Amino acid sequence: MFIGITTVLCFTDFRLGTSAVAVAAICYVLWGMSYTVCDIPIWALSSVASKNPDEKNQLVTLGKIGGTVGTAIVTVCGIMLIKAFGTEREAGAYTGAALILAVIGGLLMILTSLVMRERIRPDKEAVPIRQNLRTITRNKPLKLLMISLLIVNLVNNLRQVTQMYFVVYVWGDSGQLINVGISLIIGMCLGMAVSPKLLARFEKRVVYMWACILGFISSSLPFFVAGDSILTALLFLGASFAFTGVTTVSSTSMLMDGIDYSEWKLGFRGEGLVFSMNTLLNKFSATLAKGILGLGLVLMHYVENQPVTATTQWGFSFMMYLVPGICFLISMIPLFFYKISKEEKDAISAMQKQKYQEF
């Protein structure tokens, strides 16, 4: 429930004058810490909720779709809640909206903890942190996957930080930001929805790499062919988001394979460390995206609220289309060396059946 409290604090006006910035920074750091503490066990649960790989893929898919839909609900209903408590310029309206969302989110987390069941229960013997780190350092498939994840996460992170500049300077209408959000939600949900069937039929690495190839194509083409057609660009963006949805589910499924591989090879699972590292990579990727945007603004000699120029149109199009496309391609490179053989998978499956048959 600490995350609910820190969420409300982040949207509370303490009326402290110049000290408000420091207080807001502290509240945001506390929120980030509480988010991490909640995020890691929730996703770690997905790796122990079932011994069946297909069921794990379905759990991951439902979780990722739920996150995407939840983001959409907060985006739309958040404004409605704010207006229900006041106006967009009243601090109390934001506090009230945050309180309602925090209560709902907290209740859903409690519900998850009550109904979820762990069907893979590792030994309760504590593993020293130095030994736990071997989950990653001595797990080549996992190391390669995490390098790939750091890069592929830049696709959505770059678009998230660039999209407002893009719709204003390229499309000339900030209202189009809603349509970009709709294309993201529809595309991501469709991509995630088809992922379990793809993963059941094809090797996970192959699904991931094909999604990256098609993501590169759908991301890059509008830079050259969309022209002034917003509809064409939105369709390509929706397709690109769909392939991002596929990479999201397939990579999370491979993360769980890496945890099982660690248990088979090293004797312990280390899912907490793996998912905490994954959260760190997500945050680091978001930071890199902001750095890339900052570099782009410097190279364009951008000044806030400046008029539209050919340079800004080309630059923001480049960062919205081509750079994410390039990230798709680069993220494939580590996975050329990623391999968990069929024999190893069979050995892992046999180990789990024997070790956790009572669950």
C-alpha positions as CSV (number, residue, x, y, z in Angstrom):
1,M,0.0,0.0,0.0
2,F,3.1,2.3,0.3
3,I,2.9,2.9,-3.5
4,G,-0.7,4.2,-3.0
5,I,0.5,6.6,-0.3
6,T,3.4,7.9,-2.4
7,T,1.2,8.3,-5.5
8,V,-1.1,10.6,-3.5
9,L,1.9,12.5,-2.1
10,C,3.2,13.1,-5.6
11,F,0.0,14.9,-6.5
12,T,-0.4,16.9,-3.2
13,D,0.3,20.6,-2.9
14,F,2.1,21.1,0.4
15,R,2.1,24.9,-0.1
16,L,5.8,25.2,0.8
17,G,6.8,27.8,-1.6
18,T,10.3,27.4,-3.0
19,S,10.8,24.2,-1.0
20,A,8.0,22.5,-2.9
21,V,10.5,21.4,-5.6
22,A,12.6,19.5,-3.1
23,V,9.6,17.9,-1.5
24,A,8.2,16.9,-4.9
25,A,11.6,15.3,-5.8
26,I,11.6,13.3,-2.5
27,C,8.1,12.1,-3.1
28,Y,8.9,11.1,-6.6
29,V,12.0,9.1,-5.5
30,L,9.9,7.4,-2.8
31,W,7.3,6.6,-5.4
32,G,9.9,5.1,-7.7
33,M,11.3,2.9,-4.9
34,S,7.8,1.7,-4.0
35,Y,6.9,1.0,-7.6
36,T,10.1,-1.1,-8.0
37,V,9.2,-3.0,-4.8
38,C,5.8,-3.8,-6.2
39,D,6.8,-4.4,-9.8
40,I,9.5,-7.0,-9.1
41,P,7.4,-9.6,-7.2
42,I,4.4,-9.1,-9.5
43,W,6.4,-10.2,-12.5
44,A,8.4,-12.7,-10.6
45,L,5.0,-14.4,-9.8
46,S,4.5,-15.0,-13.5
47,S,7.6,-17.3,-13.6
48,V,6.3,-19.5,-10.7
49,A,2.6,-19.5,-11.2
50,S,2.7,-22.4,-13.6
51,K,5.1,-25.1,-14.8
52,N,3.5,-25.1,-18.3
53,P,5.3,-22.8,-20.7
54,D,2.1,-22.0,-22.7
55,E,0.3,-21.0,-19.5
56,K,3.2,-18.8,-18.5
57,N,3.0,-17.1,-21.9
58,Q,-0.7,-16.5,-21.4
59,L,-0.1,-15.0,-18.0
60,V,2.5,-12.6,-19.3
61,T,0.2,-11.6,-22.2
62,L,-2.7,-10.9,-19.9
63,G,-0.4,-8.9,-17.6
64,K,1.0,-6.8,-20.4
65,I,-2.4,-6.2,-22.0
66,G,-3.8,-5.3,-18.6
67,G,-0.9,-2.8,-18.2
68,T,-1.6,-1.2,-21.6
69,V,-5.4,-1.0,-21.0
70,G,-4.8,0.3,-17.5
71,T,-2.6,3.1,-18.9
72,A,-5.4,4.0,-21.4
73,I,-8.0,4.0,-18.7
74,V,-5.9,6.3,-16.5
75,T,-5.2,8.6,-19.4
76,V,-8.9,9.0,-20.3
77,C,-10.5,8.7,-16.9
78,G,-7.8,10.7,-15.1
79,I,-9.0,13.9,-16.8
80,M,-12.6,13.0,-16.0
81,L,-11.7,12.5,-12.3
82,I,-9.7,15.8,-12.2
83,K,-12.8,17.6,-13.6
84,A,-15.0,15.8,-11.1
85,F,-12.9,17.3,-8.2
86,G,-12.4,20.7,-9.7
87,T,-10.5,22.3,-12.6
88,E,-7.3,21.4,-14.3
89,R,-5.6,24.3,-12.5
90,E,-6.7,23.3,-9.0
91,A,-4.1,21.2,-7.0
92,G,-6.8,19.6,-4.9
93,A,-8.4,18.1,-8.0
94,Y,-5.2,16.2,-8.8
95,T,-4.9,15.0,-5.3
96,G,-8.5,13.7,-5.3
97,A,-8.0,11.9,-8.6
98,A,-4.8,10.4,-7.4
99,L,-6.5,9.1,-4.3
100,I,-9.2,7.3,-6.2
101,L,-6.7,5.7,-8.6
102,A,-4.4,4.7,-5.7
103,V,-7.2,3.0,-3.8
104,I,-8.4,1.1,-6.9
105,G,-4.8,0.1,-7.8
106,G,-4.1,-1.0,-4.2
107,L,-7.2,-3.1,-4.0
108,L,-6.3,-4.9,-7.3
109,M,-2.8,-5.6,-6.0
110,I,-4.2,-7.1,-2.8
111,L,-6.6,-9.2,-4.9
112,T,-3.7,-10.5,-6.9
113,S,-1.8,-11.5,-3.8
114,L,-4.9,-13.4,-2.5
115,V,-5.8,-15.4,-5.6
116,M,-2.3,-16.1,-7.1
117,R,-0.7,-19.4,-6.3
118,E,2.9,-20.3,-6.6
119,R,3.3,-23.7,-8.3
120,I,7.1,-23.6,-8.4
121,R,8.5,-23.2,-4.9
122,P,12.3,-23.1,-4.8
123,D,14.2,-24.1,-1.6
124,K,13.8,-21.6,1.2
125,E,17.5,-21.6,1.9
126,A,18.8,-18.0,1.6
127,V,21.2,-17.5,-1.4
128,P,24.0,-14.9,-0.7
129,I,23.8,-11.9,-3.0
130,R,27.3,-12.7,-4.5
131,Q,26.0,-16.1,-5.5
132,N,22.7,-14.7,-6.6
133,L,24.5,-12.4,-9.1
134,R,25.6,-15.5,-10.9
135,T,22.0,-15.8,-12.2
136,I,23.1,-13.2,-14.7
137,T,26.9,-13.3,-14.8
138,R,27.0,-17.0,-15.5
139,N,23.9,-17.1,-17.6
140,K,24.9,-16.3,-21.2
141,P,21.4,-16.5,-22.7
142,L,20.1,-14.1,-20.1
143,K,22.9,-11.6,-20.5
144,L,22.4,-11.5,-24.3
145,L,18.6,-11.0,-23.8
146,M,19.1,-8.2,-21.4
147,I,21.4,-6.3,-23.8
148,S,18.7,-6.8,-26.5
149,L,16.0,-5.5,-24.1
150,L,17.9,-2.4,-23.3
151,I,17.9,-1.5,-26.9
152,V,14.4,-2.6,-27.9
153,N,12.9,-0.7,-25.0
154,L,14.2,2.5,-26.6
155,V,11.5,2.1,-29.4
156,N,8.6,3.1,-27.2
157,N,10.6,5.2,-24.8
158,L,11.9,7.4,-27.7
159,R,8.4,7.8,-29.1
160,Q,7.0,8.7,-25.7
161,V,9.4,11.6,-25.2
162,T,9.3,12.7,-28.9
163,Q,5.6,12.4,-29.7
164,M,4.5,15.9,-28.4
165,Y,7.2,17.6,-30.4
166,F,6.3,15.4,-33.4
167,V,2.6,16.1,-33.5
168,V,3.1,19.9,-33.1
169,Y,6.0,20.4,-35.5
170,V,5.3,17.7,-38.1
171,W,1.5,17.3,-38.1
172,G,0.8,20.8,-36.8
173,D,-1.9,19.6,-34.3
174,S,-1.3,18.7,-30.7
175,G,-4.7,17.1,-30.6
176,Q,-3.3,14.3,-32.8
177,L,-1.5,13.0,-29.6
178,I,-4.7,11.2,-28.7
179,N,-4.7,9.4,-32.0
180,V,-1.1,8.3,-31.5
181,G,-2.1,7.0,-28.1
182,I,-5.0,5.1,-29.7
183,S,-2.7,3.5,-32.3
184,L,-0.3,2.5,-29.5
185,I,-3.1,0.8,-27.4
186,I,-4.7,-1.0,-30.3
187,G,-1.4,-2.0,-31.9
188,M,0.2,-3.2,-28.6
189,C,-2.9,-5.1,-27.5
190,L,-3.3,-6.9,-30.9
191,G,0.4,-7.8,-30.9
192,M,0.3,-9.1,-27.4
193,A,-2.9,-11.0,-28.1
194,V,-1.5,-13.1,-30.9
195,S,1.9,-13.7,-29.2
196,P,0.9,-16.8,-27.2
197,K,-0.1,-18.6,-30.3
198,L,3.0,-17.6,-32.1
199,L,5.2,-18.7,-29.2
200,A,3.4,-22.0,-29.0
201,R,4.1,-22.7,-32.7
202,F,7.5,-21.2,-33.3
203,E,10.8,-20.8,-31.3
204,K,10.7,-17.7,-29.1
205,R,13.9,-16.2,-30.4
206,V,12.6,-16.5,-34.0
207,V,9.3,-14.8,-33.1
208,Y,11.2,-12.0,-31.4
209,M,13.6,-11.5,-34.3
210,W,10.9,-11.5,-37.0
211,A,8.9,-9.0,-34.9
212,C,12.0,-6.8,-34.9
213,I,12.5,-7.1,-38.6
214,L,8.8,-6.2,-39.3
215,G,9.0,-3.5,-36.6
216,F,11.9,-2.0,-38.4
217,I,10.0,-1.9,-41.7
218,S,6.8,-0.5,-40.3
219,S,8.7,2.1,-38.3
220,S,11.0,3.3,-41.1
221,L,8.6,3.3,-44.1
222,P,6.4,6.3,-43.0
223,F,9.6,8.4,-42.9
224,F,9.8,8.0,-46.7
225,V,6.3,7.3,-47.9
226,A,3.8,8.9,-45.4
227,G,4.3,12.5,-46.6
228,D,1.5,14.7,-45.3
229,S,-0.9,11.8,-44.7
230,I,-1.6,11.5,-41.0
231,L,-3.8,8.4,-41.5
232,T,-1.0,6.6,-43.4
233,A,1.5,7.4,-40.6
234,L,-0.9,6.3,-37.9
235,L,-1.5,3.0,-39.6
236,F,2.3,2.4,-39.9
237,L,2.7,3.4,-36.2
238,G,-0.1,1.0,-35.2
239,A,1.7,-1.8,-37.0
240,S,5.0,-0.9,-35.4
241,F,3.3,-0.9,-31.9
242,A,1.8,-4.3,-32.7
243,F,5.3,-5.7,-33.3
244,T,6.5,-4.0,-30.2
245,G,3.7,-5.9,-28.4
246,V,5.1,-9.2,-29.8
247,T,8.7,-8.4,-28.7
248,T,7.3,-7.5,-25.2
249,V,5.6,-10.8,-24.6
250,S,8.3,-13.0,-26.3
251,S,11.1,-11.3,-24.4
252,T,9.4,-11.7,-21.1
253,S,8.8,-15.3,-21.9
254,M,12.5,-15.7,-22.7
255,L,13.3,-14.0,-19.4
256,M,11.4,-16.7,-17.6
257,D,13.3,-19.3,-19.6
258,G,16.5,-17.7,-18.4
259,I,15.3,-18.1,-14.8
260,D,14.5,-21.8,-15.4
261,Y,17.9,-22.2,-17.1
262,S,19.6,-20.7,-14.1
263,E,17.9,-23.1,-11.7
264,W,19.0,-26.1,-13.9
265,K,22.6,-24.9,-14.4
266,L,23.3,-23.2,-11.0
267,G,20.8,-24.8,-8.6
268,F,18.8,-21.6,-7.8
269,R,16.4,-19.4,-9.7
270,G,17.1,-15.8,-8.8
271,E,13.9,-14.5,-10.3
272,G,13.9,-11.5,-8.0
273,L,17.3,-10.4,-9.2
274,V,16.3,-11.0,-12.9
275,F,13.1,-8.9,-12.7
276,S,14.8,-6.2,-10.7
277,M,17.5,-6.0,-13.3
278,N,14.7,-5.9,-16.0
279,T,13.1,-2.9,-14.2
280,L,16.5,-1.2,-14.0
281,L,17.0,-1.7,-17.7
282,N,13.6,-0.2,-18.4
283,K,14.4,2.9,-16.4
284,F,17.9,3.2,-17.9
285,S,16.4,2.9,-21.4
286,A,13.9,5.7,-20.6
287,T,16.9,7.8,-19.4
288,L,18.8,7.1,-22.7
289,A,15.7,8.1,-24.7
290,K,15.6,11.5,-23.0
291,G,19.3,11.9,-23.7
292,I,18.8,11.1,-27.4
293,L,16.0,13.6,-27.6
294,G,18.2,16.2,-25.9
295,L,21.0,15.5,-28.3
296,G,18.5,15.9,-31.2
297,L,17.2,19.2,-29.9
298,V,20.8,20.5,-29.7
299,L,21.6,19.4,-33.2
300,M,18.5,21.0,-34.5
301,H,19.3,24.2,-32.6
302,Y,15.8,24.0,-31.2
303,V,14.4,26.9,-29.2
304,E,11.2,26.4,-27.1
305,N,8.0,27.5,-29.0
306,Q,10.0,28.3,-32.1
307,P,8.2,28.4,-35.5
308,V,8.1,25.2,-37.6
309,T,11.1,24.8,-39.9
310,A,12.2,22.1,-42.4
311,T,14.9,21.1,-39.9
312,T,12.5,20.5,-37.0
313,Q,10.1,18.6,-39.2
314,W,12.9,16.4,-40.6
315,G,14.5,16.0,-37.1
316,F,11.4,15.0,-35.2
317,S,10.3,12.7,-38.0
318,F,13.7,11.1,-37.9
319,M,13.4,10.5,-34.1
320,M,9.8,9.3,-34.3
321,Y,10.3,6.9,-37.2
322,L,13.9,6.0,-38.2
323,V,15.6,5.9,-34.8
324,P,13.1,3.4,-33.3
325,G,13.4,1.4,-36.5
326,I,17.2,1.3,-36.1
327,C,16.7,0.2,-32.5
328,F,14.6,-2.7,-33.7
329,L,17.5,-3.8,-35.9
330,I,20.3,-3.4,-33.4
331,S,18.3,-5.2,-30.7
332,M,18.5,-8.4,-32.9
333,I,22.3,-8.6,-32.9
334,P,22.7,-10.1,-29.3
335,L,20.1,-12.7,-30.1
336,F,22.1,-14.1,-33.0
337,F,24.3,-15.6,-30.2
338,Y,21.3,-16.5,-27.9
339,K,20.7,-20.2,-27.6
340,I,19.1,-22.7,-25.3
341,S,19.2,-26.0,-27.1
342,K,16.2,-28.4,-27.3
343,E,18.2,-30.9,-25.1
344,E,18.7,-28.2,-22.5
345,K,15.0,-27.3,-22.6
346,D,14.0,-31.0,-22.2
347,A,16.4,-31.3,-19.2
348,I,14.9,-28.2,-17.6
349,S,11.4,-29.5,-18.1
350,A,12.2,-32.9,-16.6
351,M,13.9,-31.3,-13.6
352,Q,10.9,-29.1,-12.9
353,K,8.4,-32.0,-13.2
354,Q,10.5,-34.1,-10.8
355,K,11.2,-31.2,-8.3
356,Y,7.8,-29.6,-8.2
357,Q,5.5,-32.5,-8.9
358,E,3.7,-32.0,-5.6
359,F,2.6,-28.5,-6.6
